[in-house]
């Protein structure tokens, strides 16, 4: 049985820890940056859309911290419903992680929480970890500048999938069998992994649970894209955040020269390319180099396995901006592990044999139940670790969909793709392909607590695809 929809949409988890203490301002500590969760209206397909946002200092969407600056934040809930914000990619103490019940109680309307910890550098983001609020765009960038990096212009691009439909109704239809694979799945031919005589029905992978009205880059579609003006020959650092709830993208740099220099906020040896997969929850830093000529160049986020797309335009001053359609002629590829095989961490884990090996089997049951180790979240058996251990965790995915698996409170190194050993990137979210995908990651158990581990497809998570990694006392 999946975690009940009423539990998920209404109340969060049972309370397991208290809220963190507020700052002692009497001691003269610096005033915290203020973040406010609030309603806002954007325009999508020439229609007004009421969504949420997280407004930071100066009215900016989200928060940018300089190298060495502490994460000292006062978070106020100006929305009309209880919520709680998770600092995705950060590794604070558990009490500041922003998961209802595991970290703090829900933040009630009109109330605030204070946070104070040393942040992790890189491209990260913040989003609600309550109900389906994330589908309503309750998310924002969280950028912590890296010390000693090359000076260049930075552009942050946050990607969303958007629906005018009520998110709770979308989820209810998936759970009743009226949505999901049967109605919305885009089948792929995976005959090498398909069932055979005596071993169940033929299976094919599915890419999409939900059909969307639009795909957004910084709240805009390609009907009215953001235009970044740049000089001929200029280098730009593009900080891409996939905040979509159920959509993986292929980032397409088009005619521009591009190099991947970081994933999930962690630097990697530069990888040149034109197309880069970006699953839900993942981040990608690209360095773009403009030609030494005038022009305008789209940088697109193409929905995997589909013609739909969004993006921005990079253009020199005065260049004519040609119309870019919201649908291309050809379908994008599926998000896979091709890039993962090429990534090498700039700051890998120290070499060490594992003290503990964990296996996480991803599972599904009709009509729409998603599981980890044959259990939904309400029936989970936490994965046990001890402080100081080097842990190897292997994800095995026999299901019909790709799952981006995210671990809170830690970053891990990708050390094996199937049977292939690699010295891969440091990440917090990794793609595990459908129909037999297997990925092994390694992390050091250095942040005690009970931490969420889940698929970052919001609807899979809501339907039970969550568990916890729990430190032994």
N, C-alpha and C positions, 0 to 999 in steps of 0.2 A: 504494500500500500504506500503511495506517495505521501509526502508531507501534505497535509490538507491545505486546500487553497485558502480556506478561511484563516488558518494559522499564518500562511505566508503573506497574504494580502493585508492582514489586519494587525497582528500583534507581535511579530518577530519571535525570537527564541525566548525560552524561559531565562529569567535573570540569573546570571552566574557570577557577576562581578560588579562592584560599585563603580560609580563615576569617578573620574580623576579629580583631584583637588584643584581649586582655582589658584591663580597666582596670588602671592602675597604682595600686593602693590604697596603696602606700608614699608616694605624693604627697599623701595625705589627701583625695582626691576623695570626694564623697558616696557612701554605699553605694547600689548600684542597687536598684530595686524588683525583687522576685523574682516570676517567673512560672513555673508548673509545669504541664507537660503530663501529664495523668494520667487513669486510668480513673475512671468514676463510674457510678452507677446511678440512673436516673430511672424514673418510672412513666408508661407510655403505654397508654391504653385498659385501665387496671386491671391491666397486666402489667409486671413489672420489665424494664427494658431497659438493657443494659450499653453505655455510650457513652464518649466521651472528653470532656475539658474542659480549659480553660486557667485555672488558679486563680491569682489575683493576691493582693496584700497583704490581710491580714485575712481570707483565705478568700473574697474577692470574686471573682466570675466576670469575668475580664478586668482592664482597667486604666483608671483615670481620672487624668488629669494636669491640673494647674491651668495657667492662662495663663502662659506664659513658662517653665514647667518643662521641663527637658530630658528626652528619652526615654533614661533610664539604666536599663537592664533587664538582669537576669541571667535567662536562660531555661534551665530545667532540664527534661530529658526523664525523667519518672518513669513513662512508659509502657513497654510491653514490646517496642516496635518502633521502628526509626529513623524520624525525621520531621524536618520543618523548618517554621517558622512564618513566613508572609508578613504584613507589616504593611500591610494593604490600605488605600489612600488616602494613605499616607505617601510621602514622596519622599526617602528617605535615600540615601547613597552606595550604589552597586551592591552592595558587599560586605556590606551589612546588609539587603538586600531580602528574603531568606528564600526563594530559589528554588534547589533543589538543582542544583548544577553551574554555574549562572550566578553565584550569589552565594557559596555555602558548600557544603561537604560536608554530607550528612545528619547530623543530631544523633543520636548513638547513645544507647541507653538508659543512664541513670546519668550522662550527661555534660551539660555546660552551655556556653552561649555568652553572651558579654557584648555589649551594644549601647549605643551612645552617639551620639545625634544630636539636632539641633533639630527637634522634631516640628511637623507641620502642624496647625493648629487644626481643630476640627470633629468631626463624628460619623464615626468610622471603625471598622474592626474588624480582627481578626487571625484567620488560619486556616491550616491546613496547606496546603502546596503540593506535597505528596507523595502519589502514588497516589490512592486514593479515601477518604482519611482524613476529608475534609470531610463526606462523607455520614454519617460516624459522629460528627458534631457536634464535631469538633476545631476549634472556633472560639469566639471570645469578643468582646465589645465592646472598642473602644479609643477612648475619649472624651478629647479635648483641649479644655478649656474656652477659649472665645473671650474676648478682652479687650474690655471696654466694652459687653457685651451686657446687655439688661434682665434684672434679677433676677426669676426665677420658678422654681417647682418644675420639676424635670426628671425625666422617666421614660424609661428606655431599654428598648426592646422589640426583641428579636432573634428573627427568624422562621426556622423550619426546616421542611423536609419530612422525614418520618421513615418508614423501612421496617424491619420486623423481618427482612426478607430480607438475606442476605449481599450487600454491595455489589458484590463481585467477580462473584458469580453474576448479579446484575442486569445488569452490564456485559457479561458473556459472552453472555447471552441477546440483548441488543441487537445484539451483533456477529454472532451466528449467524442473525439474522433472525427469532428467536422473540419478540422484543419490538419496541419502537420503534413506528413509524407504523402498521404493519399491525395490531398488537394493541391499542395503547394510545393512538393518536393521536385527538384530538377534531377532526374535520374542520370547517373553516370555509368558507363560500362566498366565494371571491375570484374570481368570474367575470370581473371586469375584468382580472385578471392571468392567467387560465387560458390553456392552450395552444389552438391552433386548427388547422384542417386543414393538413397539410403541415409543421407545426411541433411535432410531438411530442404526447404524451398530455395530456389535461386534468389540471391540477394543482390541488390545494387545499391551503391552509395547515394545519399541524398545531400544536397547542398543547402536547401532552404526550408525552413519551417513556416515562415511568415512572408507574405507579400506586402511590400511597403509602398506608400504613396510618393516618397521622395527619399533621396540620399543627400546629406548635407555636409558641406565643408565650411566650418566656422559659421554655421546656421544658414548657409546660402546654397542654392542649387546652381547648376550651370546656366540657368536662365538669367541669373544676375550674380556672376561669380565675383569673389574677391580678386582684385588685380594688385599684384605686387610690382611696384615700379623699381627697376634696378638698372645699373649702368652696364654698358657693354663689357664683357669679360669679367664681370663681378662674380664672386663666390658667395653663395647663400647657404646658411645652415637651416634646413627645414626640419622642424620637430613635429613629427606626425604621431597622432594619438588616435587609436581606433576605439572610440567610445560607443560604437554601435552595440546594440543588445544581441543581435542574432545574425550579423552580417560580417563575413570576412571580405577583405578587399585585396586587389592586386594594385599596388602603387606603380603607376606608369609615368616615367619621366619624359617619355616621348623623345624629342630631338635633343634634349639637354643631356649633357654629361653628368652622371650621378655616381656618388660613392656612399655606401652605407658605412657609417662610422660609429654607431651605437645602436643597441637594441635594448628595450626595457630599461633605458637609462644607463646601461653599462657599455663602456667603450669596447670596440672590437677593432681588429686589424682591418683597414679599409677594404671594402669589397666593391669593385666597380660593377655597374649593371644598368639596365633600363627598367626592369620590372622586378618588384619585390613584394612577396606576400605579407599581409598584415592582418592577423586574426584578432578577434575581439579581446580587448584588454591589453594587447601588445602596443609597444611604441617603437618607432623607427626614426633615427636621425640620419638624414641624407645631406651631403654637401653637393649642391648644384653649381655647375660652372657655366655661365652664359657664353654664347659665342661673341666674338669681337665684331658684332654687327648689330644693327637695329632689328627689332622684331618682337614678337609675342609668342610665348610658348606655354601651352597647357601642361599642367602637372595633374594627372588624373588619379582618382581612386575608383577602380572598376570593380563592381560587385562580382565576386567569384562566380564563374559558370553562367554569366548573364551579360546582357548588353548594357544594363543600367550603369550609370557612372556619375560621379561628382568631381569636384576639384577646384583648383585655383588657376590663375593665369599669371605668369611672370613676364613682364614686358619692359622694354626700354622706354624712356620718356618720349612721348609723342607717337609711339608705335600704334598702328591701327589694331584694334582688338576684334578679331573675327568671332562670329558666333560659334559656340561649341555645343552640340546637341547633348541632351541628357541621356540619349541612347546611342551607342556606337553601332557599327555594322557587324562586328564580330564579337562573339562571347569571350569573356576573359577566361583564363585558365582557373583551375581550382587552387586554393591555397594549400601548399604542400611543404615538404621539408627540403626542397632543392636549395634554398638559401641557407637553411640550418647547417647543411653539410659544408658550406663554405666559410662559416663564421668561426673565428678564433678569438677567444677572450683576450683583451689587453691586460687584464688583471685576473688570471684564473685562480681557482682554489689551489692551495698548496697540495702537492702530491701526497696521498695518504690512502692506505687501504681502508675499505669501509668497515665500520664496527657493526652496522646493522643494514639489512636489506629488506625493503618493503615492496610489496606488490599491490598495485591498485588496478582492479579489473573494471573497466567501464561497461555498463550494461543498459539495456532498454527492454521494456515490455509494453505491449499495446494496452490501451490506445495511445497513451502518452505518459509513460513512467520512465524516468531516467535514474540510474543507480550507480553507486560505487561499491565494489565488492559485494554485489547482490543485495544491497540494502539502500533504501532511501534515507534521507537525513534523520528522520524521526526514529529510525531503527539502527542507526550507525553504530559501529564498533570503532572507537577512535584508534588511529594508528599511533602506537606507543614509541616514544624515543626517550633517550636520556641526555641530559645536558653534557656537552663535550664530545658527543659522538659524531663521526662522519657517517652520514646516512646516504645510501643509494636507494632511490625510489624508482620503480619501473611501472610505467603506465602501459596497459595492454587494452586495445580497443577493438573488440569484435563487432561493434555496433555499426549501423548504416550511416552514421554521420561523423564528421571530424569534430573533435572537442579541444578547445584551447584550455588547458588545465592551469589553474592559478593557485599558488601557495602564498598565504599571508605571512608576514613577519620575517620572511627570509628571501634571499635570492639564491638560485641554484645554478650549477653548471651542467649543461647538456653533455653527457659523456657517452651515450650510445644511441644510435638510430637503428632499431632492429638488432641484428647481430654485429653491426659495424661500430667499433669503438672509435670515438672521436674526442678531441679536446676542444669542445665547442664553446659557445657563448655563455656568459652569465645572464640569467633571465629570472623573471618571476612568473611568466606565462609561456607555455609551450604548446605548439600544435601536436596533437596525436591523431594521425590519419585514421580514416574509417576502414573497416573490414580487414583487420589484422595489423593495424599500426602498433608499433611498440617503441617507446622512447624511455630512456633511463636518464635520470638527473641525479646530481650529487649535491648535498648541502651539509653545512656544519650546524649542529643543533646548539645554537648559541643565544637563543632568545626565548627563555622559558615561558610557558603558558599553554593554552589550548587554542590552536590556530586553524582558521578555515582553510580547507582545500576543496576547490570546486571547479566545475566547468564554467567558463565565462560567457557562455550563451545563457542569457538571463532566464529564458523559458525552460531550458534544461535544468538550471539551478533551482528554479521554482518548483519543478516537477520532481525534485529529489536528488539531483546529482551533486551532492555535497557531503563532506565528512569533515573530520578534524584530525590534526596532528597534535597529540597531547604528550607533554613532558611528564615522565614519572616523577612522583614526589621524592 
